[in-house]
Amino acid sequence: MPKVVDPEARRDEVADAVFRVVRRAGFEQASLRNVAEEAGLAIGSVRHYFAGHTELMTFAMRASVERISARLEERVGPLLAAQDGGERAERVELMLSELLPLDEPRLEEAAVWLAFTTAARTRPELRPQAQEAYDGMRRLVGRIIAGIAAHGRLGADVEVETERLCALIDGLTVEGVLHPERMTPGLMRRCLRRHLATLIEPGR
């Protein structure tokens, strides 16, 4: 009998292969042929799902966003159930940490995100997906900042603090991808924790 292939599982294998190739060799090297070789598949198997490099990379970026979103969803319940300010702050930190390259899977996701968004600057066909990914991150950060303000603890302007926290996450992500020996997971966590502490006015 012919082997039954799960299309979703096969696409996930291909996405993982894209992540590895992009991290190791860069965006342009993630051709259908190179990704097929990385995944241990015939190139015809990859072409069955993806017509070309742009479609392959767009899928990989979407898969990355979906994985991050799934992890964030797991953090929503505990955050909403937090009973006091200290517990809430800890769970906000855990949620935002899902956006940072703190381990191997998240480092590969971040490398793909960085490569994809850089390429989107000069490739219009990639821009909608890149913009959607970034807008999703900003909405999440905006909701967190608004939540801090709703509890009467924010010591500054919501819009400014949303942009400031987004800039921190972007900067830590870029540094974590480009200079992992210097911007270690521990340092990223400390930077994020310190920044979140500055959002709360003393005595509140």
SVG drawing of the C-alpha trace seen along z (x, -y; Angstrom):
<svg xmlns="http://www.w3.org/2000/svg" viewBox="-9 -60 39 62">
<polyline fill="none" stroke="black" stroke-width="0.4" points="0.0,0.0 1.2,-3.5 2.4,-5.5 -0.2,-7.9 1.2,-11.3 -0.3,-13.8 -0.2,-17.1 -0.1,-19.2 2.7,-17.2 4.6,-17.4 4.2,-21.2 5.5,-21.4 8.5,-19.4 9.2,-21.8 8.7,-24.8 11.2,-23.4 13.7,-22.8 13.2,-26.5 14.0,-27.7 17.2,-25.7 18.4,-26.8 17.6,-30.5 19.4,-30.5 22.4,-28.7 22.7,-30.3 20.3,-33.2 17.0,-34.0 18.0,-33.6 19.6,-30.2 16.2,-28.8 15.4,-27.6 13.0,-24.7 15.9,-22.5 17.9,-23.4 14.9,-23.1 14.0,-19.8 17.5,-18.5 17.4,-19.8 14.1,-18.1 15.3,-14.8 12.6,-15.1 12.6,-14.9 12.2,-18.4 9.0,-17.2 7.5,-16.6 8.2,-20.2 6.9,-21.5 3.7,-19.6 2.9,-22.1 4.8,-25.3 5.1,-26.8 8.3,-28.8 10.6,-30.5 8.2,-33.4 5.3,-31.0 7.6,-28.8 8.9,-31.7 5.5,-33.2 4.3,-29.9 7.2,-29.6 6.6,-33.0 2.9,-32.3 3.8,-29.0 6.2,-30.9 3.5,-33.4 1.0,-30.6 3.4,-28.8 4.1,-32.0 0.4,-32.7 -0.4,-29.2 2.2,-29.7 0.8,-33.1 -2.7,-31.7 -1.5,-29.2 -0.3,-32.2 -3.6,-34.2 -5.6,-32.1 -2.9,-32.2 -2.4,-36.0 -6.2,-36.7 -6.3,-34.6 -3.5,-36.5 -4.6,-37.6 -2.2,-40.5 0.2,-42.9 3.3,-40.7 1.8,-37.6 0.4,-39.6 3.8,-41.1 5.4,-37.7 2.9,-36.3 3.2,-39.4 6.9,-38.8 6.4,-35.1 4.0,-36.0 6.3,-38.6 9.2,-36.2 7.5,-34.0 8.5,-36.8 12.2,-36.5 14.8,-34.0 15.4,-32.4 15.9,-28.8 16.7,-26.9 13.1,-26.9 12.5,-30.5 16.0,-31.5 15.2,-29.8 11.8,-31.5 13.4,-34.9 16.1,-34.3 13.3,-33.6 11.3,-36.7 14.4,-38.9 15.4,-37.6 11.8,-37.8 11.1,-41.3 14.5,-42.5 13.7,-40.9 10.2,-42.4 11.7,-45.9 12.6,-45.4 10.1,-42.7 6.6,-44.0 5.0,-40.5 6.3,-39.8 5.2,-43.0 1.6,-42.1 2.7,-39.0 5.6,-40.9 3.2,-43.8 0.6,-41.4 3.2,-39.7 4.5,-43.0 1.0,-44.4 0.1,-41.3 3.0,-41.9 2.1,-45.5 -1.5,-44.7 -0.4,-42.2 2.0,-44.7 -0.7,-47.4 -3.2,-45.3 -0.6,-44.5 0.2,-48.2 -3.5,-49.1 -4.0,-46.4 -1.3,-47.9 -3.0,-51.3 -6.4,-49.9 -5.1,-48.7 -4.0,-52.2 -0.3,-51.3 1.0,-52.9 3.2,-55.9 3.4,-57.2 1.5,-57.6 0.0,-54.3 0.9,-55.0 4.5,-56.0 5.0,-53.0 3.6,-50.6 6.1,-51.8 8.9,-51.7 8.2,-48.1 7.9,-47.1 11.3,-48.7 12.8,-46.8 11.5,-43.5 12.7,-44.2 16.1,-45.2 16.5,-42.2 15.4,-39.9 17.9,-41.4 20.7,-41.2 19.8,-37.7 19.9,-36.5 23.0,-38.4 25.0,-38.3 23.8,-35.3 27.1,-35.0 26.6,-38.4 22.9,-38.8 22.2,-35.6 18.7,-34.4 19.5,-35.4 20.4,-38.9 17.3,-39.3 15.1,-38.2 16.8,-40.7 16.4,-43.5 12.7,-42.7 12.1,-42.4 13.8,-45.7 11.9,-47.5 8.5,-46.2 9.4,-47.4 9.9,-50.9 6.3,-51.0 4.9,-50.9 4.9,-54.1 6.5,-53.7 3.9,-53.1 1.2,-51.9"/>
</svg>
